[in-house]
C-alpha cells in the first residue's frame, strides 16, 4: 500500500523519524538536554561547533516536533530554558546505542 508521496507504508515511519532528526545537530542537542534543562548559551558550549543561528533553527524544529520544550521565565533579562519532553526521552535508547556504536566505530577506524 502506498501513502503520502508514494512511499510504501512500512517505510513511511522511518522516513518521518529521519525527517524529525535530520542533520548533524539535532541528536547532539537532544543528547545534551537528556541530562538536564539548559539555557541557549549552555547548549552552544556543549554542542561544539554549532553556530547561534543554526542552534536557534534546530531548537525551533525540535520544538515543532514536540521533542523539546522552551520555557520563558519572568525575569530581567528574560531567561529561556530548553528541556527534553517525554516524547524526546523516548529516543534515549536510540541515542545510547548510537553513542555505543560511535565508540566502537572510532576504535575500529581511528584506533582510539
C-alpha positions, -999 to +999 in steps of 0.1 A: +000+000+000+013+034-009+007+065+012+020+101+013+044+109-015+041+074-030+061+060-001+054+024+009+035+024+043+062+003+061+089+028+051+069+059+060+075+058+097+113+056+092+111+084+067+091+106+093+116+097+120+146+107+098+130+139+088+124+148+125+160+141+134+177+151+101+210+169+102+241+166+123+229+187+152+195+175+164+206+143+181+236+161+197+212+188+211+188+161+225+218+142+240+228+174+257+193+181+271+188+145+282+207+151+314+191+184+325+174+215+311+198+241+296+199+277+285+209+287+250+245+296+258+250+263+277+239+245+246+263+265+224+291+254+246+281+217+249+272+212+212+307+221+200+309+238+166+273+248+162+266+285+154+239+305+172+219+308+141+219+270+134+212+262+171+182+286+170+169+269+139+174+234+152+157+242+186+126+256+167+125+224+147+128+201+177+101+221+195+078+218+165+083+181+166+075+181+203+109+167+212+118+197+234+100+225+252+110+261+256+102+278+289+105+316+293+109+328+329+097+362+340+130+378+350+152+406+338+166+399+314+142+372+304+156+337+310+148+309+284+154+273+292+151+243+270+143+208+282+136+174+266+100+162+266+088+127+274+085+122+236+121+133+233+132+110+261+117+081+242+148+085+220+173+078+249+178+041+240+185+051+204+210+078+215+227+054+239+230+028+211+244+054+187+269+065+214+280+030+220+283+023+182+302+056+177+328+045+203+332+011+186+334+028+152+360+053+164+381+025+177+378+005+145+385+034+122+409+055+143+423+030+168+411+052+197 
